[in-house]
């Protein structure tokens, strides 16, 4: 026998020791696959930077919104927004404009709720 399995929260376990924000994102993705799908779609669209992809971004956000339980929508959308802002900080030109537009759409959705 190898002994008890270390807890994810145990700081003495170096292989499982990671930040709280990484844990939060991991748990959201594990529980809400729609969050992962939305993040992946938005990342690809931002990388492309084609403003004709805005309707696809809106659709990804709306599909996430519709598939997510009401109590988890805002927190999940804020995680998506943080990822979009991280992308915005890493790109320029058309990609940056696309990320700004997606962020504005997320802000409207958050305010409307």
N, C-alpha and C positions, 0 to 999 in steps of 0.2 A: 504494500500500500504506500502511496505517495503522500498521504496526509490530506488535510482539508484544502479545498479549492480556494485560492485567494479571492478576496472581494475586489470588485472594480474600484471601490473607494479606498482601498488600503494603500497608503502612500509608500509602504515598504515593498510593494510589488512593482518593480520598474517596468515590466512589460505592459502592465495595464494602467500605469500612471499617466493620465492625460488631463488636460484642462477641463474645467466645468463647461465652457462653451462648446468644446468639441463633444463632450458627453451629451449635452443638450441637443446638439444637431444630430448626433448618432441616434439618440433615443427617438427623436421626432421622425427621422427617416425610417427607423425600424417599425414604428407604430403607424406612420402615415406615408405609404409609398407614393401618394399623390404629391407630396412635398418634394420628394426626390425627382419625380418626373418633371415637375414644374421647374425646379432648379436646373436640371439638365437641359431642358428646352430653352430656358432663358439664357443660360451660359452659351449655348451654341448660337443662338440668334444674336447675342451681343458680340460674339467673336466674328460673326459675319458682318455685322454693322449695316445691313441693308434695311432702310426705313420702310421698305415694302413688307417687311416681316413683322411690323407692329401688330397687325391683326392676329398673327399667330401667337405673339407674346400675350396679348389680351386674352386670347382663347385659353392659353395655358394657365393664366392666373384665374380666369373664371372657372375652368374645370377643377382647379385645386379648391377654389372657394366652395363650389357646389358639392364636391366629394368629401369635404372635411366637416366633422361635427361642429356645430355652432360655437361651442365653448373654446375650441382650439383654433378657430379661423384667424383671429387677430394675431395671436402669438406666432402662428405659422407664417402668416403674411409678413410679419415683422422680420422673421428669419430670412425670408425670401428677399425682402427689401435690403437687409444688411448684405446679403450676397451680391445683389445688384450694385449696391454702393461700393463694395469691394472691387467688383469688376470695373465700375466707373473710374475708380482711382488708378486702375492698372492699364487703362487704354486711352486712346486719343482719337480725334477725328470723328469719322462716321460712327465708330464703335461707341465712343463717348456720348455722342448725340443720341444714339439708340438707347443706351443705358439711362440717360436723363429722361427720355420719354417714358420708358418703362417705370422708372421711379415715380414720375408724376402720376402715371396711371395707378400705381399702388397707393400713393397718397390719397388720391380721389376715392379709391375703394375703402381705405381705412376711415376717411372722414365720413363717408356715406353710412357706415355701419353704426 
